[in-house]
Amino acid sequence: MARILILGARGQLGTSLARRLAEHSPTALDRDELDVGDPQAVDRQLGRIRPEIVLNAAAFNDVDGAETRIDEAFRGNAVAPWLLARASRACGALFVHFSTDYVFRGDRRAPYGEDDAPAPLGVYGASKLAGERLVAAANPVHMLIRTAAVFGRAARPPKRRSFIDTMVALAGSRPLRVVDDQRVSPTWAEDLAAKTVELALRWRVSQSADLLGLFHVTNSGSCTWYELAREALRRSGIDAAIEPITTAAYGARAPRPAYSVLAHRRLERLGLDDLPPWQEAVGAYLRGERGREDGLG
């Protein structure tokens, strides 16, 4: 068994990672157990655990809040990953960190590959991009996994429900107005966790440099938030009014890319399977399934 540390372990992605890796008995720490922005605490914990693989699902994810809470955003998304990557290197561990499609400007209509130049619009995307660069500088044995529009169920009581759960909960109580001019690739936390575990455990066996670096991992296909909401309601058997609106009409504080679909070129080059279509992922999520069993060897 591998010695594995999961951070942000009771969030949506961390919960799925912990479930996928249960047979390895990972050490799973959440924010109340380790302040990932505290250098002494990080060095002390990783020095005690001596992991072989560190999976960092901890992050500052409030896209709108980041516009005014700039220091918090950069502490959570840039400084903390740098500290963890540095401590992982001291342990000789692979460091796996998650980033976002929001590192791209979104002014095109073709999927962004790993080699395309990022240009974030807002503070959140800028903080995540800074985290990518600091991780790469701190530990050459790393995987950076960009993903998008993640939905799942957290072990900790979440401050906010997933987008899908919110749409289902609000349907019928009031007319829904959902943005229809931002195109993304929705990603189920269970599918993302399965692919992450597959990549990390393949690296543990092979130690191949081909498995290091930047990957784009999302469910296949793309949609607008309006189309995602409509699919969630359809699969839930809910007939409710839902109105497509523009980003401008919604009036969010933070700018968001109009198009941030990610191409999975690294996975293709390695001959690895893509994730299922986002529609299938939504259906499995709503049925309460736990996803595929890929990568659990």
C-alpha positions as CSV (number, residue, x, y, z in Angstrom):
1,M,0.0,0.0,0.0
2,A,1.1,3.6,-0.7
3,R,1.4,6.1,2.1
4,I,-1.0,8.8,1.0
5,L,-2.0,12.2,2.4
6,I,-5.2,13.9,1.4
7,L,-5.7,17.6,2.2
8,G,-9.1,19.3,2.1
9,A,-10.3,15.8,2.8
10,R,-13.9,16.6,3.7
11,G,-14.7,18.8,0.7
12,Q,-16.4,17.6,-2.4
13,L,-13.2,16.4,-4.2
14,G,-11.4,15.3,-1.0
15,T,-14.3,13.2,0.1
16,S,-14.3,11.3,-3.3
17,L,-10.5,10.9,-3.2
18,A,-10.6,9.5,0.3
19,R,-13.3,7.0,-0.7
20,R,-11.4,6.0,-3.8
21,L,-8.2,5.4,-1.8
22,A,-9.8,3.7,1.2
23,E,-7.8,0.4,0.7
24,H,-4.6,2.4,1.1
25,S,-5.8,3.8,4.5
26,P,-4.8,7.4,3.6
27,T,-4.2,10.1,6.2
28,A,-7.0,12.5,5.5
29,L,-6.8,16.0,6.9
30,D,-9.3,18.9,6.6
31,R,-8.9,22.6,7.3
32,D,-9.6,22.2,11.0
33,E,-6.8,19.7,11.3
34,L,-4.1,21.4,9.3
35,D,-3.8,25.1,8.3
36,V,-2.1,24.6,4.9
37,G,-1.0,28.2,4.9
38,D,1.1,27.8,8.1
39,P,4.7,26.8,7.1
40,Q,5.6,25.3,10.5
41,A,2.4,23.3,10.7
42,V,2.8,22.0,7.1
43,D,6.5,21.0,7.6
44,R,5.7,19.3,11.0
45,Q,2.7,17.3,9.7
46,L,4.4,16.1,6.5
47,G,7.6,15.4,8.3
48,R,5.6,13.2,10.7
49,I,3.5,11.4,8.1
50,R,6.3,11.0,5.5
51,P,3.8,10.4,2.6
52,E,4.7,9.0,-0.8
53,I,1.9,10.8,-2.5
54,V,0.2,14.1,-1.4
55,L,-3.2,15.0,-2.9
56,N,-4.1,18.7,-2.3
57,A,-7.8,19.3,-2.6
58,A,-7.7,22.3,-0.3
59,A,-8.4,25.6,-1.9
60,F,-10.1,29.0,-1.7
61,N,-13.0,28.5,-4.0
62,D,-15.1,31.6,-3.6
63,V,-14.8,33.1,-7.1
64,D,-16.7,36.3,-6.3
65,G,-15.3,36.6,-2.8
66,A,-11.8,36.5,-4.1
67,E,-12.3,39.9,-5.8
68,T,-12.2,41.6,-2.4
69,R,-10.5,38.9,-0.2
70,I,-7.4,39.0,-2.3
71,D,-4.9,38.1,0.4
72,E,-7.1,35.1,1.5
73,A,-7.3,33.9,-2.1
74,F,-3.6,34.0,-2.7
75,R,-2.8,32.5,0.7
76,G,-5.1,29.5,0.0
77,N,-4.4,29.1,-3.8
78,A,-0.8,30.1,-4.1
79,V,1.1,30.2,-0.8
80,A,-0.4,27.1,0.6
81,P,0.2,24.9,-2.5
82,W,3.8,26.2,-2.6
83,L,4.4,25.3,1.1
84,L,2.9,21.8,0.5
85,A,4.9,21.2,-2.6
86,R,8.1,22.2,-0.9
87,A,7.4,20.0,2.1
88,S,6.4,17.1,-0.3
89,R,9.8,17.5,-2.0
90,A,11.5,17.2,1.3
91,C,9.7,13.9,1.9
92,G,10.4,12.7,-1.7
93,A,6.7,12.6,-2.3
94,L,4.7,13.2,-5.5
95,F,2.6,16.3,-5.1
96,V,-0.8,16.4,-6.8
97,H,-2.5,19.8,-7.0
98,F,-5.8,20.9,-8.6
99,S,-6.3,24.0,-10.6
100,T,-9.0,25.5,-12.7
101,D,-10.3,26.4,-16.2
102,Y,-10.6,30.0,-14.9
103,V,-6.9,30.5,-15.7
104,F,-8.0,31.1,-19.3
105,R,-9.5,34.3,-20.7
106,G,-12.2,32.5,-22.6
107,D,-12.1,34.6,-25.7
108,R,-12.1,31.7,-28.2
109,R,-14.3,28.9,-29.2
110,A,-12.0,25.9,-29.3
111,P,-11.0,23.9,-26.2
112,Y,-7.9,25.0,-24.4
113,G,-5.0,22.5,-24.3
114,E,-2.3,22.2,-21.6
115,D,0.1,24.1,-23.9
116,D,-2.2,27.1,-24.4
117,A,-1.2,30.3,-22.6
118,P,-3.3,31.2,-19.6
119,A,-4.6,34.7,-19.0
120,P,-7.0,34.9,-16.1
121,L,-9.7,37.5,-15.9
122,G,-10.2,37.7,-12.2
123,V,-8.5,37.3,-8.8
124,Y,-9.5,33.7,-8.4
125,G,-8.0,32.6,-11.7
126,A,-4.9,34.7,-11.0
127,S,-4.4,33.1,-7.6
128,K,-4.8,29.6,-9.0
129,L,-2.3,30.3,-11.8
130,A,0.2,31.6,-9.3
131,G,-0.3,28.4,-7.4
132,E,0.5,26.3,-10.5
133,R,3.7,28.2,-11.1
134,L,4.8,28.0,-7.5
135,V,4.1,24.3,-7.3
136,A,6.1,23.6,-10.4
137,A,9.0,25.7,-9.1
138,A,9.0,24.0,-5.6
139,N,8.7,20.3,-6.5
140,P,9.6,18.8,-9.9
141,V,7.8,15.6,-8.9
142,H,4.3,17.1,-9.3
143,M,1.0,16.7,-11.2
144,L,-1.1,19.8,-11.8
145,I,-4.7,18.9,-12.7
146,R,-6.9,21.6,-14.2
147,T,-10.5,20.8,-13.9
148,A,-13.8,22.7,-14.1
149,A,-17.3,23.1,-12.6
150,V,-16.8,20.3,-10.1
151,F,-19.9,18.9,-8.4
152,G,-20.1,16.4,-5.6
153,R,-21.1,15.8,-2.0
154,A,-18.8,16.8,0.8
155,A,-18.3,14.9,4.0
156,R,-18.3,18.2,6.0
157,P,-21.5,20.2,6.0
158,P,-20.9,22.5,3.0
159,K,-21.4,26.2,3.2
160,R,-22.9,26.0,-0.3
161,R,-24.5,23.1,-2.1
162,S,-23.3,22.0,-5.4
163,F,-24.8,23.9,-8.4
164,I,-26.9,20.8,-9.3
165,D,-28.2,20.4,-5.8
166,T,-29.1,24.1,-5.6
167,M,-31.0,23.9,-8.9
168,V,-33.0,20.8,-7.8
169,A,-33.7,22.4,-4.4
170,L,-34.9,25.7,-5.8
171,A,-37.0,24.3,-8.6
172,G,-40.6,24.9,-8.1
173,S,-40.1,27.4,-5.3
174,R,-39.4,30.2,-7.7
175,P,-38.6,30.7,-11.4
176,L,-34.9,29.8,-12.1
177,R,-32.8,32.3,-14.0
178,V,-29.5,30.7,-15.1
179,V,-26.5,32.0,-17.2
180,D,-26.5,30.7,-20.7
181,D,-23.5,32.5,-22.2
182,Q,-20.7,30.7,-20.3
183,R,-19.6,27.4,-21.7
184,V,-17.8,24.9,-19.4
185,S,-17.2,21.1,-19.0
186,P,-19.0,20.0,-15.8
187,T,-17.0,17.5,-13.8
188,W,-18.3,15.0,-11.2
189,A,-15.9,14.7,-8.3
190,E,-16.1,10.9,-8.4
191,D,-14.9,10.8,-12.0
192,L,-12.2,13.3,-11.3
193,A,-11.0,11.4,-8.3
194,A,-10.9,8.1,-10.2
195,K,-8.7,9.6,-12.9
196,T,-6.5,11.3,-10.4
197,V,-6.0,8.1,-8.5
198,E,-5.2,6.2,-11.7
199,L,-2.5,8.8,-12.7
200,A,-1.0,8.9,-9.2
201,L,-0.8,5.1,-8.8
202,R,0.5,4.6,-12.3
203,W,3.3,7.1,-11.4
204,R,4.1,5.2,-8.2
205,V,4.6,2.0,-10.1
206,S,6.5,3.4,-13.1
207,Q,8.1,6.6,-11.7
208,S,7.8,7.9,-15.3
209,A,8.3,11.5,-16.1
210,D,5.6,11.2,-18.7
211,L,3.1,11.1,-15.9
212,L,4.3,14.4,-14.3
213,G,3.3,18.0,-15.1
214,L,0.1,19.5,-16.3
215,F,-3.1,17.6,-17.1
216,H,-6.6,18.8,-18.1
217,V,-9.2,16.5,-16.6
218,T,-13.0,17.1,-16.9
219,N,-16.0,15.1,-18.0
220,S,-16.2,15.1,-21.8
221,G,-18.4,17.5,-23.7
222,S,-19.5,21.0,-22.7
223,C,-22.6,23.0,-21.9
224,T,-23.7,26.3,-20.5
225,W,-24.8,26.6,-16.9
226,Y,-28.4,26.9,-18.2
227,E,-28.0,23.6,-20.1
228,L,-26.5,22.0,-17.0
229,A,-29.4,23.1,-14.9
230,R,-32.0,21.9,-17.5
231,E,-30.3,18.5,-17.7
232,A,-30.3,18.2,-13.9
233,L,-34.0,19.0,-13.7
234,R,-34.8,16.6,-16.5
235,R,-33.0,13.7,-14.9
236,S,-34.6,14.5,-11.6
237,G,-38.1,14.4,-13.2
238,I,-38.8,18.0,-12.3
239,D,-40.9,20.2,-14.6
240,A,-40.0,23.7,-13.5
241,A,-39.7,27.1,-15.1
242,I,-36.1,28.0,-16.0
243,E,-35.0,31.1,-17.9
244,P,-31.7,31.5,-19.8
245,I,-30.0,34.9,-19.0
246,T,-26.8,36.6,-19.8
247,T,-23.7,37.0,-17.6
248,A,-24.4,40.7,-17.5
249,A,-27.9,40.2,-16.4
250,Y,-26.8,37.9,-13.6
251,G,-24.4,40.6,-12.3
252,A,-21.7,38.5,-10.6
253,R,-18.9,40.5,-9.0
254,A,-16.1,38.5,-10.6
255,P,-15.5,38.3,-14.3
256,R,-15.7,34.8,-15.7
257,P,-14.5,33.3,-19.1
258,A,-17.3,33.0,-21.6
259,Y,-15.6,29.8,-22.9
260,S,-13.4,27.6,-20.8
261,V,-13.7,24.1,-22.2
262,L,-10.5,22.1,-21.6
263,A,-8.9,19.7,-24.2
264,H,-7.5,16.5,-22.7
265,R,-4.3,16.3,-24.9
266,R,-2.0,14.8,-22.2
267,L,-4.5,12.0,-21.5
268,E,-4.8,11.3,-25.2
269,R,-1.0,11.2,-25.7
270,L,-0.7,8.7,-22.9
271,G,-3.5,6.6,-24.4
272,L,-5.7,7.0,-21.2
273,D,-9.4,6.8,-21.3
274,D,-11.4,10.1,-21.2
275,L,-14.0,10.7,-18.6
276,P,-17.6,9.9,-19.4
277,P,-19.9,12.6,-21.0
278,W,-21.1,15.2,-18.5
279,Q,-24.7,14.2,-19.0
280,E,-23.9,10.6,-17.8
281,A,-22.1,12.1,-14.8
282,V,-25.0,14.2,-13.8
283,G,-27.3,11.2,-14.0
284,A,-25.0,9.0,-11.9
285,Y,-24.6,11.8,-9.3
286,L,-28.4,12.3,-9.0
287,R,-28.9,8.5,-8.6
288,G,-26.4,8.6,-5.7
289,E,-23.9,6.4,-7.5
290,R,-20.2,6.4,-6.4
291,G,-18.7,6.3,-9.8
292,R,-16.4,3.9,-11.6
293,E,-13.8,1.8,-10.0
294,D,-10.9,2.8,-12.2
295,G,-7.4,3.2,-10.7
296,L,-8.0,1.4,-7.5
297,G,-5.2,-1.2,-7.8
